[in-house]
Amino acid sequence: MLRTQSLQQENALAQRVLRIALFTGLLVLATKAEIWFGGPVPFTLQVLAVLLAGMLLGARDGALSVLSYLGLIAVNLPVDSAGIGAAAFAGPTAGYLVGFVPAAYAAGWLTEQSQNRIWLRWLAGLVGISVIYAIGLTWLKLVTGGSWSQAWQWGAYPFLGLDLLKALLAALLVEVMVRTSNDT
């Protein structure tokens, strides 16, 4: 009996670690889909991956998957949007990278409280995006020495509409996955 329980715990832990690793990989892939708008911050699918990590893995594991991604950057793997590894933590996008962790946690925690309501999941995504913008824009302003208006124009305005759609897409994808898993 005790041995069976131990195997079940080991299996659950292995599955959890695998899910975290898969979402870390998804975040790396999301970084590679990028478009530059001429400012210091590129458009990528990272925000979508961060929101999905939180919403699907939960607050703690979603944040852990993003921390794992940041760990890859910290050991100088070129998996950030500019492909510069640890130097990304000194660049204009560092605030966004750091903001991904609390954003995944917030989106995950709010989704856990959402009682399977899609509009609350979308709201969770919007909160996550707000966290990313708050930290990212603050860092962008400090690093560039520009004004808040310039930080907004470079680091939020070009992305806001697309990020709102990413939050909605994340909520819809989670809805589909929850319904699919409930049907099986």
C-alpha positions in Angstrom: 0.0 0.0 0.0 2.7 2.4 1.0 4.8 1.6 -2.1 1.8 2.2 -4.4 1.2 5.5 -2.7 4.9 6.5 -3.2 4.7 5.5 -6.9 1.6 7.6 -7.4 3.3 10.6 -5.8 6.4 10.1 -8.0 4.2 9.8 -11.1 2.3 12.9 -10.1 5.5 14.8 -9.6 6.9 13.6 -12.9 3.8 14.7 -14.7 3.9 18.1 -13.1 7.6 18.6 -14.0 6.8 17.5 -17.5 3.9 20.0 -17.9 6.2 22.8 -16.5 8.9 21.9 -19.0 6.5 21.7 -21.9 5.2 25.2 -21.2 8.8 26.4 -20.8 9.4 25.0 -24.3 6.2 26.6 -25.6 7.5 30.0 -24.3 10.8 29.5 -26.1 8.9 28.7 -29.3 6.5 31.7 -28.8 9.6 33.9 -28.7 10.6 32.9 -32.2 7.4 34.3 -33.8 8.4 37.9 -33.7 7.7 41.1 -35.6 9.6 44.4 -35.0 7.5 47.6 -35.1 10.6 49.9 -35.2 10.8 50.4 -31.4 12.9 48.6 -28.8 10.2 46.0 -28.1 9.3 43.3 -30.6 5.8 41.7 -31.0 6.0 38.0 -30.1 3.5 35.3 -28.9 5.2 35.3 -25.5 2.3 37.0 -23.8 -0.1 34.3 -25.1 2.3 31.5 -23.8 2.6 33.2 -20.4 -1.2 33.6 -20.0 -1.7 30.0 -21.1 0.9 28.7 -18.7 -0.8 30.4 -15.8 -4.4 29.5 -16.9 -3.7 25.9 -17.7 -1.0 25.0 -15.1 -2.3 27.1 -12.3 -0.6 30.0 -10.5 2.3 28.2 -9.0 3.3 25.9 -11.8 2.6 28.6 -14.5 5.0 31.0 -12.7 7.5 28.1 -12.3 7.4 27.5 -16.1 8.2 31.1 -16.7 10.9 31.1 -14.1 12.4 28.1 -15.9 12.4 30.1 -19.1 14.1 33.0 -17.4 16.6 30.5 -16.0 17.5 29.4 -19.5 18.2 33.1 -20.4 20.2 33.6 -17.2 22.6 30.8 -18.1 23.1 32.6 -21.4 21.0 30.5 -23.7 19.8 32.7 -26.6 16.1 32.0 -26.1 15.0 35.6 -25.5 13.5 37.6 -28.4 16.8 39.3 -29.3 18.8 36.0 -29.0 21.3 37.6 -26.6 20.9 35.4 -23.5 21.7 36.9 -20.1 22.3 40.3 -21.6 18.6 40.6 -22.1 18.3 41.3 -18.4 20.1 44.6 -19.0 18.2 45.5 -22.2 14.9 47.4 -22.8 12.8 44.3 -22.7 14.0 43.0 -19.3 11.0 44.5 -17.4 8.7 42.5 -19.7 10.6 39.3 -19.1 10.5 39.8 -15.3 6.8 40.8 -15.5 6.0 37.5 -17.1 6.4 35.6 -13.8 3.8 37.6 -11.7 1.6 37.8 -14.8 1.5 34.0 -15.1 0.9 33.7 -11.4 -1.9 36.3 -11.4 -3.6 34.9 -14.5 -3.4 31.4 -13.0 -4.7 32.4 -9.6 -7.6 34.3 -11.1 -8.4 31.5 -13.4 -8.4 29.1 -10.4 -11.1 31.4 -8.9 -13.1 31.8 -12.1 -15.5 29.0 -11.6 -15.2 28.1 -15.3 -16.6 31.4 -16.5 -14.9 32.4 -19.8 -15.3 36.2 -19.2 -13.5 35.8 -15.9 -10.7 33.9 -17.7 -10.4 36.8 -20.1 -10.3 39.2 -17.2 -7.5 37.0 -15.7 -5.7 37.5 -19.0 -6.2 41.2 -18.9 -4.8 41.4 -15.4 -1.8 39.4 -16.5 -1.2 41.8 -19.3 -1.6 44.7 -17.0 1.1 43.3 -14.7 3.5 42.8 -17.7 2.9 46.3 -18.9 3.3 47.9 -15.5 6.7 46.2 -14.9 7.8 46.4 -18.6 7.0 50.0 -19.2 8.6 51.1 -15.9 11.9 49.3 -16.9 11.7 50.6 -20.4 11.4 54.2 -19.2 14.3 53.8 -16.8 16.6 52.1 -19.4 15.9 54.5 -22.2 15.7 57.6 -20.1 12.6 58.6 -22.0 9.3 59.9 -20.8 6.3 57.8 -19.8 4.7 58.9 -23.1 7.7 57.5 -25.1 7.7 54.3 -23.1 3.9 53.9 -23.8 4.5 54.6 -27.5 7.4 52.1 -27.8 6.3 49.4 -25.3 2.5 49.3 -25.1 0.6 51.2 -27.7 1.7 49.1 -30.7 0.9 45.9 -28.8 -2.3 46.7 -26.8 -4.9 45.6 -29.4 -3.0 42.4 -30.2 -2.5 41.7 -26.5 -6.2 42.1 -25.8 -6.8 39.5 -28.5 -4.2 37.2 -27.0 -6.0 37.4 -23.6 -9.3 36.5 -25.4 -7.6 33.7 -27.3 -6.0 32.3 -24.2 -9.5 32.3 -22.5 -11.1 30.6 -25.5 -8.3 28.0 -25.7 -8.7 27.2 -22.0 -12.4 26.9 -22.4 -12.1 24.4 -25.3 -9.5 22.4 -23.3 -11.7 22.3 -20.2 -14.7 21.3 -22.1 -12.8 18.6 -24.0 -11.3 17.2 -20.8 -14.7 17.2 -19.2 -16.2 15.3 -22.2 -13.7 12.4 -21.9 
